[in-house]
Amino acid sequence: MPCVVRPEHLEPLAGAVFRITDQQGYQATERWTRNLAEQARLEALITRVKPPLPVDWPEADAGRSLPEHRLLLTPFRYPPLVNGSRFSAADTRELFVAARSLAAVLAERAFHALRLLEGSPLPAGRCIHRQQTSFSVQIHTERGLRLRHCLDERTLAAVVDPCSYAASQALGREMRQHGIQAFEVPSARVPQEAPCVGVLTPYAFVSTPFDFQDWTLEVRADGVTFASFGQSQVVSLPREQFLVAGRWPGPEPKA
């Protein structure tokens, strides 16, 4: 893929983004302990075994402050899975993946929840329940990219190919090499929704998380249902909407 990161493509990216993650805080660990003292000990042990946060950020010497909230820092601690993720090869630091709309975030989460079932299908009639939390955070950076603006139609299609990470991982490596801090890209799963946002450095955050919303996920072989009881919201996403030519999209797992 030709070099796409050029000075004329850089533009500011700012505003709120949405993300959904496993439920945080007290409710996440209380079922494993008998009292508050045990829970505090468990939380301390969990924190102790987390991978250290990288310290070699280019912005570290520019007078900017690193955020302290764990929801913003945790994604940068962990490497991608064996196949990598869309913009992170297996040997590359992970990024903070979000979107400009809650609908896009839920669709991406539904896809990855269903993806886990491809190798370990559920018995007939069974389902999995998971507790999740969505939130918003403000970003601001001068070194941003809107990939729809700087990629031609063919290259953009390769980057958001639902069956391959080859072009997107190569682009992710290039963006890191050129110090890109955040970028917008159409969702590979729901391209009609607002774009996804990749944040490549925690220095792009300019707020703490806000607008928390709890969700219960019901993952079935035929789709995922999200229920937010506090907001009286129910969103159902069928498995069929993620199929490509009638088949579950790759990338193929490595041997």
N, C-alpha and C positions, 0 to 999 in steps of 0.2 A: 504494500500500500504506500503511495507517495506521501511525502511529508505534508501534514495538514496544519501544523501549528506554526503560524506565521504572525509577525507583529500586527499586521492589519486585521487579523481575526480576533485579537484580544478585545474584550469588552467587559464592562462591569456586570457583575451578577449580584443581585440583592433581593431581599424579601423573605417571606416565610416559606419553609418547606415542611412537608409531613413525613413522618417515619413511624413504623410500627415494629414493636419488639416484644420479647417475652416479658410477662408481667414482672415489674420491679418492686422492690421494697418489702415491707413486712409480710404481705400476703404470699410472696413468692417462696418464703422459707418456713413459714409458721407451721405447716403441716408436717415438717420433718423433725420438729422439736417439741419438748414437753412444757417449756416455760420460756420466759423472756431471756433469762441468763443463758440458757442453751442456744437460743436463737442468735444472741449477740456473738457467742463463741463461734457458731457456724458461719455467720457473716464475716467474721474476722479471718477464719480459715479460708473461705472462698476468695477473699481479697488477697491473701498471702500467696495463693498458687496461681493467680492470674499472670499471664506473660507481662513483662515490663513494657511500659509505654515507650515507643521510640523517642529519642531525644535529638536526632539529626535533622530537624526541620530547618529549611532555609530561612523561615521567618523568625527563628529563635533569636537571631541577632539584630532584628529590625525593630526592637522595642515593643512588639506586640505581646499581649498576655495570652498564655495558654488557658483555655477554659478548664474548670475544675470538675464539672458535672460528669459523672461516670457514663450517663447515656450518650454523651457526645464523644467521649474518649474510647469507650470499649471497642467499637468497630476497628480502631487502628491498632489494637493490641494483637489481633489474631490473624494468622495467615489464611488464605482461601482454602477451600477443600481441594482434594486431589486433582480435580479437573480445573481448578481455579474458578473464578466467577466471571461475569461478562467483561469487566474491565481490569481484572487482576489475574495474572498468571499465577501458577502454583508457587513461584518463587518471588512473588511481589507482595508488598504490603497491601492489606485490604483498605477499602475506603468506606465512607459513610454514604449509604445509598438511601435516597429519599425521593420525593416527588412534589410537584406543584399542586397536586390535588389528592384528597384522601381516597378517591375512587381508584386512582392509579396505584397507590400504595397497597390497597386491599387486593387488587388483581394480582400484583406481583407476589404478595404473600400467599395468596391462594395457589398460584402456580407452583411455588416452591414447596408448599405443604403437600400438594398432590404428587410432585416429583419424587418425594420420599417414598411414596407408596408403589412406585413403579418396580422397584426391586424387592419389595416386601408387601405384597398385596394383602388387604384386610380380608378376613373371613366374611362370607356373605352375611349381610345384615349388621355388621359391626361398624363402629365409628370411633374416632379419636377426638377428645375434647382438649383444647389448649386455651390457656389464659394469656391474653395479649394486651398491650397498652399502646395506643397511638398518641403522638404528641407533635407539636410544632416547634420550630426553632428558627430564628432569623440568621441569615447569612449576609455577608457583604465582602466582595473582593473585586479588585480591579483586573485581576488576571483570570478572567473567565472566558468560556467558550460556549456558544450556542451551536451545536453540531449541525443543526438544520441550516444554519447560515453559512458555514464554512466547508461543508462537504457537498460534493455533487451527488445527484440522485443515486447513482450506482454505488458509490462508496458508502453513503448513508445506509442503503439497503443492506450492504454487507455487514456494517457495524451493528445493526439491529436484527440481523438474521436470527429467527427464533430457534434455529437448529445448529448454530455454530458460534463459537466464541473466538474464532481465529482472528478475524479482522478487528474485533473490539478489544481483545487483549493486546494486540500490537499497537492499537491507538492508545490504550491506557498506558502502556510503557512510554510511548512518545510524549504524552501529556505530562507524565511525571518528570521526564528528562528536561522538559522545557518550563518547569515550575508552574504549570497550570494549577490553580487552587480549587476551582469548581467548574462544572460544565452541565449543560442541559442536553438531553437526548430523548428522542421519542421512545416511549415504552415498547419493548419487543412483544409484550403480551396484549396491551390495549393501546395501540398507536393513535386511536381517536381521542384519548384522554389527554389531559395536560402532561407535559413532559416529565420524565424522571430527572433527578438531579444527583450528580455524583460529587461529593465533597472530598477532595484529595488531601486536605490538611485541616487539622482542628483549629488553626488560626483563622479560618474563614467564618467561624461562628461569632456573632456579635450579641447574642442573648443567651439566657438559660432556657431550657425547655419549658413550654407552656401548653395550655389547652390539652391536658391529659384526658384520655377517654379509654375506659376499659372495654375490652371485647372478649367474648367467648367464641372460639372457633369450633365448629363441628366439621371434622374432615371425614368424608365418606368416599367410597370408590368412585362415585359419580359426580362429586363436586364438593365445594366448601361453602358453609353458611357462617356469616359473621353476625353476632347479635350483641348490640350495646344496650343493655337493659336500662341504664341510666338515661340514655337519650332516646329510647324507644325506637331504635334503628335495627333493621334486619336486612342483610345483603346476602344474596345467594348467587354463587358463580359456578356454573356447571363445568365439568371436565371437558365437555365437547368444545367449548369456546377456545381452548388452548391447543387443540389438535391442529396439525399441519398435514394437509392431504390425507386426513383420516387417521393419522398416526401421532403418537406422543413425540414431541420434538426432542432433539438431542440437547447438549452434546453427548455422544456415546461415552459410557464409563470406561476408564482405563482398566486393563487387565491387571 
